[in-house]
Amino acid sequence: MQEHGFSRIERAPAYRLVYDAIEREILAGRLRVGDPLPAELQLAEQFGVNRSTVREGIRLLEQSGLVERDGGKRPRISMPHYLDLASSASRALILHMVTFRELWEASMVLEPAIAERAAGHIDEKGLGELSRNLDAMEAEVARIDSGAPADVYGFVALDRAFHEILANVCGNRVMALAHEPVTSLFIPAGRIILPRLKTYRRVFDAHRYIYNCLAAGDPAGARTWMHKHMDDFRRAYELTALSLDTSLDAASLGMVNGTAQAHSR
């Protein structure tokens, strides 16, 4: 029997381990957006490394958008800009200065087709994922309706997750891969539209109708409701006074005809 050979395991540099440890605290919610990091000396003592190692780890966190500095003040936990998380395909679309209209037209082909296929391929596991997503979104809508401040970022993340689940269960990997850069670039638009138009329940209702069609094994119904949902998104975008033909980079910053528009974060 021929013996299998393994490559030598490479040890991660110490600064990368510092980065990984702090990242875990952020993702676990023990460090929240706006919280200051402990002083470099304190971190060095806790990790048992040199201050220069801690400094390199923090620099990597800054490059990832997880930490930011305000002048000479202590670094604070920050929310990465969506471009920091975008895939190379998403970045390419932005570099080509594609417009919201182009992105929406592509989604009107892709999203209804994905929903239609998902209705014929989804299993109990996929339905369970969608059901839990809907439960979380319904709870957030109820919280907003009661007068609590909206978690726009959290709601948009739930919206995106719903569409990603559909893409992953549709039974076509090419569709799923093509879907990712498109849905990523819709994130800024969602963050602009939701706080301005207060369309939280409208989004939830559309997702619920799509889910009901999937659960009933109704491909035509799923396609129809997804088409309505995406068309509704376009109308909402126009109601914010954003131009369909504005490049996505400008739209992501809330720029309309060269004027900055404030929007919730």
JOGI-V431897 format. One record per pair of residues at least 4 apart in sequence whose ideal C-beta (glycine too) atoms are under 6 Angstrom apart, sorted by the first residue. I is the first residue (numbers start at 0). GAP is how many residues later the second one is. Records with the same first field share a line. If there is no record, write none. Layout:
I: GAP / GAP
This chain:
11: 4 / 5
13: 35 / 39
14: 38 / 41 / 42
17: 29 / 36 / 39
18: 38 / 41 / 42
23: 4
24: 5 / 6
25: 5 / 40 / 51
30: 4 / 46
32: 44 / 46
33: 42
34: 42
35: 38 / 40
36: 38
37: 4 / 5
39: 11 / 14
42: 4 / 11
43: 5 / 7 / 10
48: 4
57: 17
60: 5 / 6
61: 5
64: 15 / 16 / 19
66: 8
67: 10
68: 6
79: 4 / 5
81: 105 / 106
85: 4 / 5 / 98
86: 93 / 94
88: 92
89: 91 / 94 / 95
92: 5
93: 154 / 155
96: 150
97: 4 / 150
98: 146 / 148
99: 4 / 144 / 151
100: 143 / 144
102: 82
103: 130
105: 76
106: 4 / 75 / 123
107: 122
109: 69
110: 115 / 119
111: 111 / 114 / 115
113: 52 / 53 / 56 / 61
114: 51 / 95 / 107 / 108 / 111
115: 103 / 106 / 107
116: 4 / 53 / 54
117: 4 / 48 / 51 / 52 / 96
118: 95 / 99 / 100 / 103
119: 99
120: 48 / 50
121: 4 / 5 / 47 / 92
125: 43
126: 88
128: 36
129: 35 / 81
132: 28 / 29
133: 4 / 77
135: 22
136: 21 / 67
139: 15
140: 59 / 60 / 63
142: 5
143: 6 / 56
150: 4
151: 39 / 42 / 43 / 112
155: 31 / 34 / 35
159: 23
161: 45
162: 20
166: 9 / 12
167: 8
169: 5
178: 4
184: 63
185: 4
187: 64
188: 48
189: 4
191: 48 / 62 / 71
192: 4 / 43 / 47
194: 69
195: 44
196: 39
198: 4 / 37
205: 23
208: 16
209: 12 / 15 / 16
212: 5 / 8 / 9 / 12
213: 8
236: 5
240: 15
241: 9 / 14
245: 4 / 5
249: 5
253: 7 / 9
255: 5
